[in-house]
């Protein structure tokens, strides 16, 4: 369990996807360029290729964890993590991953509390 003080350290923001493309040599990874407003432009690598075609994400607004330590996946730097829900049991035919999106368009970089 996280204390409230620990939870306050988590920084979720609204991001707009500017570009999305498959990571070469992978089946599941997408490389996204996102706009975070005042926080600038960042790259995120996500394992959503089997659930979302790359082009379907361009222009979409997403909720992103922005203060996660960067990681490298297949040689590509990832500077955040998208928020998504999992429906069903992984490995089952009806398993889905659904992105968490704002109800209406918001300025990129808007904090999510």
Beta strands, then each sheet from edge to edge (+ up, - down):
strand 1: 12-22
strand 2: 30-35
strand 3: 41-46
strand 4: 61-65
strand 5: 71-73
strand 6: 76-78
strand 7: 81-82
strand 8: 84-87
strand 9: 96-99
strand 10: 111-112
sheet 1: 3+ 2- 1+ 4- 7+
sheet 2: 3+ 2- 1+ 10-
sheet 3: 5+ 6-
sheet 4: 8+ 9-
end
